């Protein structure tokens, strides 16, 4: 079996029941996460598993006629910037919203995560570190070249001898060394709100590629990073 990304919109967290596919001869398996620690979801003989987040894809709207997606996104978000990812480090975490007992007690809270050991972890997140190289729409909460670290959904690591990939189908994982055009926002307490909307530069001088479902089909995907920066600046300058 070859593990491939999927684009299905899933049901409400923890309420959807799915049948686990049979393991193939290579020890590869993919399934949707349950409200149990990850180690309890592994089977004897597993070598590589892909665990899909059990949640809903975010809903996105588009601009009014005559306005570009890029101007719409710039108006919608707190900042627009070019961000270079320096490192991506996955780690095990406990999420209350992936624990049926926590839901019963009414204490489920998606953010922040709590670091966990192998016995109690219910998910994987990746600690992303990088710097803003350019700021197109400025914010007092960020500065060029200052380091920034934030948690990104999903990640890959070895767990009890099994390669575990935690996957969010509508997001492409971030990669160290790559540059991203980022339409981002902050939480009320001033933290970066996950990744929001990003476009990656696959190679220097290459056309940008959307990192999330709503970005596909936008104009910036027809442009290089330098061209996209100029285009977005021009769109933001329009009355």
SULBELKA-V920584 format. One record per backbone hydrogen bond with DSSP energy under -1.0 kcal/mol. NH is the residue of the N-H (numbers start at 1). CO is the residue of the C=O. Records with the same first field share a line. If there is no record, write none. Layout:
NH = CO, CO
This chain:
15 = 12
24 = 28
27 = 24
29 = 48
31 = 50
33 = 52
36 = 34
38 = 121
41 = 38
46 = 43
47 = 27
48 = 27
49 = 163
50 = 29
51 = 165
52 = 31
53 = 167
55 = 53
67 = 64
72 = 68
73 = 69
74 = 70
75 = 71
76 = 72
77 = 73
78 = 184
79 = 184
80 = 137
81 = 182
82 = 134
83 = 180
84 = 131
85 = 178
86 = 129
87 = 129
89 = 127
91 = 125
93 = 123
94 = 114
98 = 95
99 = 96
103 = 99
104 = 100
105 = 101
106 = 103
107 = 102
114 = 94
116 = 92
121 = 117
122 = 93
123 = 93
125 = 91
126 = 152
127 = 89
128 = 150
129 = 87
130 = 148
131 = 84
133 = 82
134 = 82
136 = 80
137 = 80
142 = 139
145 = 132
146 = 143
148 = 130
150 = 128
152 = 126
154 = 124
155 = 166
157 = 164
159 = 162
162 = 159
163 = 47
164 = 157
165 = 49
166 = 155
167 = 51
171 = 168
172 = 211
177 = 85
178 = 175
180 = 83
181 = 199
182 = 81
183 = 197
184 = 79
187 = 191
190 = 187
193 = 185
194 = 192
197 = 183
199 = 181
200 = 209
201 = 179
206 = 203
208 = 223
209 = 200
211 = 198
213 = 170
215 = 212
216 = 213
218 = 215
222 = 219
223 = 220
228 = 224
229 = 225
230 = 226
231 = 227
232 = 228
233 = 229
234 = 230
235 = 231
236 = 232
237 = 233
